[in-house]
């Protein structure tokens, strides 16, 4: 009998969201900084230093924010598992019935639900309750260090395009070229994320590019305003 295999995209949601968020943030933030500073009339060295400093600050901010957030989730999971372990130690019959009721609500008849609950309790009671009662699985457990490194890395990757723009573009066209290259990068990133997630590539690309254009437009306007004021 040929094995039936289904490919679902929901397993990609967590890592895809983190990667896209970090890369988008890196491209939009650093491009906006560069466009704003360049529009103010700053020299090329100042624009480049601003971009590099923004990249370091942004990557560290993403890492710290993600670490604190995911660590809080990990602490909650740890406390819930400790509580569940104590409940299993003190009230095994009640916990078996609790598991039985979960399976009954999912559609099993009472005798089969009891049998499944008893077998799972005998095999690994804590894992069964963590998965079916608390919704905690090994694949989805909070990993703070991993999340922090992934966020910082994706932010840094997203900032490469605007930094290269400053290094390779003529000074007089930095703002314009930075805007154009960032929009291309954001469109490609948004389209790729939509494709991997099974959504419309065009909509994904336009959505990300729109918010990037808005951010850079506002930054450029502020930079021009302060540049005129300084004159």
Helices and strands as residue ranges (DSSP letters): G 10-12, H 13-39, H 44-90, H 92-105, H 110-132, H 144-168, G 171-173, H 174-197, H 201-230
